[in-house]
């Protein structure tokens, strides 16, 4: 699986912008592109694309704050399932 593309697809859909591709280390919370409500949608998209079941307590804010962190998180999910 290409977790980079999965991460970018999820975040483009959630943020409704492709600007996230420009800086994969941009803190999307600080930039105002995602917020606590977006986290629920991120969880739903992960479950849909990877076929796993997650809870909001299954990750830290830092795990999903940047695209690069999110890619690492998706890799970890795959390794643990």
VOBA-1610 file (N, C-alpha, C; in pm, whole numbers, padded with zeros to 5 digits, always signed):
BEGIN
Unk+00084-00119+00000Unk+00000+00000+00000Unk+00088+00125+00000Unk+00042+00226-00068Unk+00112+00353-00071Unk+00048+00445+00034Unk+00105+00443+00154Unk+00047+00519+00265Unk+00057+00669+00244Unk+00155+00713+00169Unk+00165+00856+00139Unk+00042+00901+00060Unk+00007+00826-00044Unk-00109+00863-00124Unk-00239+00849-00045Unk-00248+00746+00038Unk-00367+00731+00123Unk-00380+00851+00216Unk-00270+00889+00280Unk-00271+01004+00372Unk-00310+01131+00299Unk-00250+01153+00183Unk-00282+01274+00106Unk-00427+01274+00061Unk-00476+01159+00016Unk-00616+01150-00027Unk-00711+01181+00088Unk-00685+01123+00204Unk-00771+01147+00320Unk-00770+01295+00356Unk-00652+01354+00366Unk-00644+01493+00409Unk-00692+01591+00304Unk-00676+01560+00177Unk-00732+01647+00073Unk-00884+01647+00082Unk-00941+01530+00108Unk-01086+01522+00120Unk-01135+01595+00245Unk-01065+01578+00357Unk-01105+01642+00483Unk-01088+01793+00478Unk-00975+01838+00421Unk-00945+01982+00420Unk-01000+02053+00297Unk-01040+01977+00197Unk-01092+02032+00072Unk-00990+02121+00001Unk-00861+02082+00011Unk-00755+02155-00059Unk-00640+02059-00092Unk-00570+02090-00200Unk-00451+02012-00234Unk-00324+02084-00189Unk-00338+02197-00121Unk-00224+02273-00071Unk-00141+02192+00028Unk-00199+02091+00088Unk-00127+02010+00186Unk-00010+01936+00124Unk-00012+01917-00007Unk+00097+01847-00077Unk+00225+01931-00080Unk+00214+02061-00058Unk+00329+02151-00068Unk+00426+02138+00049Unk+00377+02106+00167Unk+00463+02095+00285Unk+00412+01981+00372Unk+00477+01866+00362Unk+00430+01747+00433Unk+00458+01753+00583Unk+00532+01855+00627Unk+00558+01873+00770Unk+00480+01989+00830Unk+00391+02049+00754Unk+00307+02158+00803Unk+00213+02104+00910Unk+00209+02171+01025Unk+00115+02132+01130Unk-00024+02178+01087Unk-00107+02083+01051Unk-00239+02114+00996Unk-00335+02170+01100Unk-00313+02139+01226Unk-00393+02200+01333Unk-00358+02348+01345Unk-00228+02378+01352Unk-00183+02518+01364Unk-00223+02601+01243Unk-00224+02537+01125Unk-00260+02607+01003Unk-00412+02626+00990Unk-00489+02565+01081Unk-00634+02578+01077Unk-00700+02491+00971Unk-00628+02394+00918Unk-00684+02308+00815Unk-00760+02189+00872Unk-00725+02147+00993Unk-00803+02044+01062Unk-00824+02087+01207Unk-00931+02036+01265Unk-00962+02066+01404Unk-01016+01939+01469Unk-01062+01952+01591Unk-01108+01833+01664Unk-01226+01765+01594Unk-01309+01840+01527Unk-01420+01778+01454Unk-01370+01700+01333Unk-01264+01747+01270Unk-01208+01677+01155Unk-01149+01542+01195Unk-01108+01530+01322Unk-01048+01405+01370Unk-01146+01289+01352Unk-01272+01311+01379Unk-01372+01205+01362Unk-01377+01161+01216Unk-01376+01256+01125Unk-01377+01221+00983Unk-01250+01149+00942Unk-01138+01187+01000Unk-01011+01119+00970Unk-01020+00973+01015Unk-01074+00950+01134Unk-01090+00814+01184Unk-01178+00733+01089Unk-01289+00791+01048Unk-01381+00720+00958Unk-01314+00687+00825Unk-01234+00779+00773Unk-01165+00755+00646Unk-01059+00647+00661Unk-00986+00646+00772Unk-00886+00541+00796Unk-00956+00405+00800Unk-01065+00398+00875Unk-01140+00272+00887Unk-01187+00225+00749Unk-01237+00318+00670Unk-01289+00285+00537Unk-01177+00236+00444Unk-01065+00306+00442Unk-00959+00274+00347Unk-00872+00157+00390Unk-00857+00135+00521Unk-00769+00029+00568Unk-00844-00090+00628Unk-00974-00076+00647Unk-01053-00186+00700Unk-01021-00219+00845Unk-00992-00117+00924Unk-00962-00135+01066Unk-01065-00059+01148Unk-01069-00088+01277Unk-01158-00019+01369Unk-01074+00062+01466Unk-01101+00191+01478Unk-01022+00280+01563Unk-01109+00358+01660Unk-01046+00402+01766Unk-01108+00491+01863Unk-01023+00618+01868Unk-01081+00731+01907Unk-01002+00854+01919Unk-00882+00841+02013Unk-00889+00746+02105Unk-00778+00725+02199Unk-00666+00639+02141Unk-00682+00594+02016Unk-00582+00508+01953Unk-00463+00585+01897Unk-00467+00717+01906Unk-00356+00797+01856Unk-00347+00928+01934Unk-00233+00993+01920Unk-00209+01124+01980Unk-00228+01230+01871Unk-00253+01351+01913Unk-00270+01462+01818Unk-00152+01471+01723Unk-00031+01450+01774Unk+00090+01460+01692Unk+00091+01356+01579Unk+00024+01242+01601Unk+00020+01136+01500Unk-00050+01181+01372Unk-00139+01277+01384Unk-00216+01319+01267Unk-00198+01467+01235Unk-00107+01535+01304Unk-00089+01679+01286Unk-00024+01714+01153Unk+00065+01629+01103Unk+00131+01654+00975Unk+00112+01533+00884Unk+00129+01555+00757Unk+00117+01444+00662Unk+00224+01339+00690Unk+00347+01382+00713Unk+00454+01285+00740Unk+00426+01203+00865Unk+00377+01266+00970Unk+00342+01192+01092Unk+00227+01095+01064Unk+00132+01139+00984Unk+00017+01056+00951Unk+00060+00934+00869Unk+00153+00952+00777Unk+00205+00840+00699Unk+00268+00736+00792Unk+00348+00781+00888Unk+00409+00691+00985Unk+00302+00619+01066Unk+00199+00692+01106Unk+00089+00633+01183Unk+00019+00523+01103Unk-00009+00551+00975Unk-00075+00451+00891Unk+00011+00327+00875Unk+00141+00345+00861Unk+00232+00230+00855Unk+00224+00147+00982Unk+00220+00213+01097Unk+00211+00144+01226Unk+00081+00067+01239Unk-00028+00124+01192Unk-00157+00054+01197Unk-00146-00075+01118Unk-00089-00067+00999Unk-00078-00184+00914Unk+00010-00291+00979Unk+00119-00251+01041Unk+00209-00347+01105Unk+00145-00416+01224Unk+00055-00347+01292Unk-00007-00401+01413Unk-00138-00476+01386Unk-00183-00476+01263Unk-00309-00547+01231Unk-00288-00659+01134
//
